[in-house]
Each structure stands twice: as C-alpha cells, then as structure tokens.
Amino acid sequence: MKASEFEVKQPQTAIVESSERITPPDADEVRHIVLNIPDATFDYIEGQSIGVLAPAPKDFGNDTHFRLYSIASSREGEDENLAQIAVAVRRCFYIDEVSGERYPGIASNFLCDRKPGDEIKIAGPYGRQFQAPRDKNCNLLMIGIGTGIAPFRAFMKHIYRERNEWLGKVRLFYGARTGMDLLYMNKERDDMSNYYDKETFKAFETIARRPYLGEEPPIEETLMDNAQEVWSLVQDPKTYVYVAGLSSLEKKLDRVMSQMAGSEEAWQEKKKELKHQRRWQTLLYD
Ligand SMILES: Cc1cc2nc3c(=O)[nH]c(=O)nc-3n(C[C@H](O)[C@H](O)[C@H](O)COP(=O)(O)OP(=O)(O)OC[C@H]3O[C@@H](n4cnc5c(N)ncnc54)[C@H](O)[C@@H]3O)c2cc1C
C-alpha cells in the first residue's frame, strides 16, 4: 500500500503520549499507543483509521512507508481527551522465503519503538463506511480477530458511554491465538469488562486449540455453537454486522453463514442484500 493510493492532503504531526504493551511477554507484542494530535480540526468517527507515514529504508525508493491503523478511541477522544486517540499496534515480522531470514515490518516496528514525546507523521482519517448505526434500537453483531478488536473498542465506548445506553443487542465474537493474546480482554488490560454488566451486551471469546502449531482461533465454531442467535440476528432488519481483522476471516464466515443459510447460494444472496442495505461492513487486512 502506498501513500499515493490514499489522499494524503496534509500530513500532520502527532506526539506519542504513551505506549503500553497490552500482551504479556510470552505472547506476541501488541501495544496500546496514545497519540496527541495538536491540530484541533482533526475529526473522526469510530471505525475510521489513520495513515502512519513511517520513514522508509533507503533502498525502498520512497521516502515514507504508509500503513493504516484503526482508531481504537471513540469520537470523544482517548480518556475523554479530545486531542488524543489510541491505536493498537501488533509488532509484525516477516520471514523471507528465499533466505529464511526474519525481517521487521517497517511501520509497525517504527510505531512500537516510539517513546513518549516522539513526533510522528499521520494522515487521514480514512474509511467512513465502517460506521455504527445511529438508532439505539439497532443490533450490532461484531466479529473480529486480533487487532480487529480496535474499532469495536471504539464502538463500545461510543454506544454505552457517550450515547448513555443501547437498547438493541450487542454481540461481540472475538478470537485470538491464546488467552494472553486477547486484546483489551486479558489480564494486562481489560477495557471490555466496563460493559459486561450491560444487559444488552454479550461477548464470546475463541482461542486456538494448538496455537504453537500456528493454528488460528476457530471463531466459526463459536459462531456455529450460537447459530440460532447469530442467524436470527442476521435476519433481523435492525441488525448491523461488522467484520474486522485478518482477511482470512471472510472465507471462514462465508462457510459458517452458508451452513446457517442452508446453502452457499442462499448465503451469497443474503450477503448481497445485507451489503446493499449497508448492514454488512468489513475492515479486513493481511
Ligand atoms: C484498514 C486497515 C486497518 C488496519 N488496522 C490495524 C491495526 O489496528 N493494528 C495493526 O497492528 N495493524 C493494522 N493494519 C495492518 C497495518 O496497516 C500494516 O499492514 C501492518 O502493521 C504491517 O505493516 P508493516 O509496515 O509493519 O509491515 P511491512 O514492512 O509493510 O510488511 C508488510 C508486508 O510486506 C511483506 N514483507 C515485508 N518485508 C518482507 C520480507 N523481508 N520478506 C518477505 N515479505 C516481506 C509481507 O508480505 C507483509 O505482508 C490495518 C490495515 C488496514 C488496511
């Protein structure tokens, strides 16, 4: 992804306010990074992402390396501070297939290495289509893996704290490799526990059975275990479905939803209808 694919009208400066590791040392590193954005005209809604312009290595041909990160804060800012937003960043590494060497991902390592007081360049916000409904009676079905929890953290804060109460059903299906990798729902940081007493909210966690073999969390099984509720929600015209995280999630959902719908054709037809009504929204990446 290049900055030129997105409109980077006016990159702006953000200052790192804090950077906190939210997974234990024996899990993959993910950091909750709070950024201070001095420009008071910076405006966003839950579900949007910022573009980070990291310095590119010299031999890459570009000055900057552009990557998107979901805003994990609601529109009222992080910790009620309008000038601040948070992002959840996984420190990525890639294995070169030819040499077998391990390389650090450029933007994620750049961000995870920043210290409080450091300045970075950001652009955006981008992606206004991943948007929570306005009506408090609507149901939200949120399905996510890994850092895909970030926009849902923002949604939850907005609907339960800023809108005071939410009357529709809110269901979160969330998967991570291990219990330690559950973001904002583990011992390091459990922001989601702010909502467990809400009558309309229920969370369903999934972790991989054999994470050491690189298995992904079987979120489709958790959905299938709750098929009756999931499918009746999908059928309800007041339900909005959100899918976020790794792009491999989409195929898994197609399979499980096809089972619920009775056939692949029936599901594809339903999905088309949901998309048309803007009731099926995805925020997926590799
Ligand atoms: C809408 C959106 C929202 C996102 N939100 C988040 C978020 O909230 N949190 C988050 O952590 N991420 C998020 N991402 C992913 C993020 O944008 C980056 O893609 C991710 O952090 C990796 O970027 P990087 O610069 O660290 O890695 P890069 O250096 O860009 O590497 C990325 C790719 O390059 C290839 N590659 C790089 N180096 C090598 C190598 N040496 N050998 C072989 N292959 C290599 C790999 O195939 C890899 O897939 C989001 C993406 C999108 C599109």
The ligand as an ORCA input file, in Angstrom:
! r2SCAN-3c Opt
* xyz 0 1
  C      -7.928     -0.586      7.197
  C      -6.744     -1.198      7.920
  C      -6.672     -1.109      9.296
  C      -5.589     -1.684      9.984
  N      -5.565     -1.597     11.337
  C      -4.526     -2.152     12.026
  C      -4.492     -2.072     13.453
  O      -5.391     -1.507     14.116
  N      -3.423     -2.615     14.081
  C      -2.399     -3.256     13.406
  O      -1.438     -3.718     14.062
  N      -2.444     -3.344     12.043
  C      -3.445     -2.802     11.350
  N      -3.467     -2.878      9.977
  C      -2.311     -3.506      9.293
  C      -1.208     -2.430      9.100
  O      -1.679     -1.429      8.212
  C       0.086     -2.991      8.490
  O      -0.230     -3.702      7.318
  C       0.884     -3.888      9.427
  O       1.209     -3.198     10.629
  C       2.194     -4.326      8.740
  O       2.858     -3.179      8.291
  P       4.427     -3.001      8.414
  O       4.824     -1.724      7.768
  O       4.864     -3.233      9.823
  O       4.969     -4.223      7.559
  P       5.593     -4.119      6.091
  O       7.026     -3.753      6.211
  O       4.790     -3.280      5.214
  O       5.398     -5.568      5.598
  C       4.096     -5.910      5.166
  C       4.110     -6.983      4.080
  O       5.276     -6.923      3.334
  C       5.770     -8.208      3.167
  N       7.173     -8.194      3.626
  C       7.772     -7.166      4.255
  N       9.024     -7.449      4.494
  C       9.236     -8.676      3.996
  C      10.344     -9.514      3.910
  N      11.507     -9.128      4.352
  N      10.224    -10.727      3.329
  C       9.042    -11.124      2.849
  N       7.935    -10.350      2.875
  C       8.042     -9.155      3.441
  C       4.935     -9.174      3.897
  O       4.238     -9.960      2.942
  C       3.971     -8.363      4.639
  O       2.672     -8.805      4.424
  C      -4.544     -2.338      9.268
  C      -4.625     -2.411      7.868
  C      -5.705     -1.866      7.208
  C      -5.742     -1.982      5.701
*
